[in-house]
Amino acid sequence: TKETLIFDNKRAAIYDGTNNRFNPLDAADIMAGTDVDYIWAENWQHSDSTNRLYFTNGQQYDGASLDGIRYYDSSVSTTTTTLFTPALGGTRLLYGCRLIFVLKQRLVILNTFEHDTGTGLTDNKPQRARWCQAQGPGNWDDTAAGGGGFVDAPTGEQIISGRVLQDEVIVFFTNSVWSLRPTSDPALPFVWKRINDFRACDGKMATMQYDRYIIALGVRGITATNGVETKRVDNRIQDF
């Protein structure tokens, strides 16, 4: 069964094919985003667990009822979405992220918000990639073997956007392009690799995925990245 969800900056709605309309989910607002806090969504589909649509507006959970990461799971409810704040180990909880992907049987999130219940503080990790247990989107504990984990890109720049290209994620930082690549090491299943220093993308939604490259829009023009290099592809557009 395929279901279609749409979002504005406050709520989610699901398509009702019988009555040809979108029915709102949740009894109250679930997001407090502005007009530029676009929704980023990713399907989790696996034979060993329930299919879910994870989504975020890129803002951190406020600790009460708004923002953060949520998911829609028809086996849980067909009228509501569910807040997602998994434990990271110790006193830490995941309070949000900018981007979500599925790669190598794991949920992978970028540019995270992490809350410490001991101090009551939430920190933004703008260079961080974090992942769940293989085939286990409920386990993000990075203190236990076989659980979740994370790796920070060795740069002071911030993650802007990204798209999956075959078996890696092409990630656009403030002034550079990187790839998040899988490894054969179960203790560190992903590593960062810098592709180049090129300001290629200036917006979270300003990227597009193709089979062999990722297109990005930025102040320097329209570029394509194939995992090895980044080039402008708009030179023939004379009035760009």
FENSULVEN-V42619 format. One record per backbone hydrogen bond with DSSP energy under -1.0 kcal/mol. CO is the residue of the C=O (numbers start at 1). NH is the residue of the N-H. E is the energy in kcal/mol with one decimal. If there is no record, write none. Layout:
# FENSULVEN-V42619
co=CO nh=NH e=E
co=CO nh=NH e=E
This chain:
# FENSULVEN-V42619
co=4 nh=15 e=-2.6
co=6 nh=13 e=-2.3
co=9 nh=33 e=-1.1
co=10 nh=30 e=-2.2
co=10 nh=31 e=-1.3
co=11 nh=8 e=-1.9
co=12 nh=25 e=-3.2
co=13 nh=6 e=-2.3
co=14 nh=23 e=-3.1
co=16 nh=20 e=-1.1
co=16 nh=21 e=-1.6
co=21 nh=16 e=-3.9
co=23 nh=14 e=-2.6
co=30 nh=67 e=-2.1
co=34 nh=37 e=-1.4
co=36 nh=38 e=-1.6
co=40 nh=56 e=-1.8
co=42 nh=54 e=-2.5
co=44 nh=52 e=-2.2
co=46 nh=49 e=-1.2
co=52 nh=44 e=-3.3
co=53 nh=72 e=-2.1
co=54 nh=42 e=-2.6
co=55 nh=70 e=-2.5
co=56 nh=40 e=-2.8
co=59 nh=68 e=-1.6
co=66 nh=62 e=-2.1
co=69 nh=84 e=-2.8
co=70 nh=55 e=-2.8
co=71 nh=82 e=-2.9
co=72 nh=53 e=-1.9
co=73 nh=76 e=-1.5
co=73 nh=77 e=-2.5
co=79 nh=26 e=-2.9
co=82 nh=71 e=-2.0
co=86 nh=94 e=-2.5
co=88 nh=142 e=-2.1
co=89 nh=92 e=-1.6
co=91 nh=117 e=-3.0
co=92 nh=88 e=-2.5
co=93 nh=115 e=-2.9
co=95 nh=61 e=-3.1
co=96 nh=113 e=-2.7
co=99 nh=110 e=-2.0
co=101 nh=108 e=-3.0
co=103 nh=106 e=-1.0
co=105 nh=135 e=-3.3
co=106 nh=103 e=-2.6
co=107 nh=132 e=-1.5
co=108 nh=101 e=-2.8
co=109 nh=130 e=-2.7
co=110 nh=98 e=-2.1
co=110 nh=99 e=-1.5
co=112 nh=125 e=-3.2
co=113 nh=95 e=-2.9
co=114 nh=123 e=-2.8
co=115 nh=93 e=-2.8
co=116 nh=120 e=-2.7
co=121 nh=116 e=-2.8
co=123 nh=114 e=-2.8
co=125 nh=112 e=-1.3
co=125 nh=128 e=-1.6
co=126 nh=159 e=-2.1
co=127 nh=153 e=-2.4
co=128 nh=111 e=-2.2
co=129 nh=151 e=-2.4
co=130 nh=109 e=-3.1
co=131 nh=149 e=-1.8
co=133 nh=136 e=-2.5
co=136 nh=139 e=-1.8
co=139 nh=133 e=-2.5
co=141 nh=148 e=-1.1
co=144 nh=147 e=-1.9
co=149 nh=131 e=-2.6
co=151 nh=129 e=-2.4
co=153 nh=155 e=-2.5
co=161 nh=172 e=-3.0
co=163 nh=170 e=-2.9
co=165 nh=168 e=-1.5
co=168 nh=165 e=-3.2
co=169 nh=180 e=-2.6
co=170 nh=163 e=-2.0
co=171 nh=178 e=-3.0
co=172 nh=160 e=-3.2
co=172 nh=161 e=-1.6
co=176 nh=173 e=-2.7
co=177 nh=195 e=-2.7
co=177 nh=196 e=-1.6
co=178 nh=171 e=-3.0
co=179 nh=193 e=-2.0
co=180 nh=169 e=-1.9
co=181 nh=191 e=-2.4
co=189 nh=183 e=-2.2
co=191 nh=181 e=-2.7
co=193 nh=179 e=-2.5
co=196 nh=177 e=-2.6
co=198 nh=200 e=-1.5
co=203 nh=206 e=-1.4
co=206 nh=217 e=-2.3
co=208 nh=215 e=-2.6
co=213 nh=210 e=-1.7
co=214 nh=225 e=-2.2
co=215 nh=208 e=-2.4
co=216 nh=223 e=-2.7
co=217 nh=202 e=-1.8
co=218 nh=221 e=-1.7
co=221 nh=218 e=-2.0
co=222 nh=233 e=-3.0
co=223 nh=216 e=-2.3
co=224 nh=231 e=-2.3
co=225 nh=214 e=-2.4
co=229 nh=226 e=-1.6
co=231 nh=224 e=-2.7
co=234 nh=237 e=-1.8
co=236 nh=238 e=-1.3
co=237 nh=240 e=-1.6
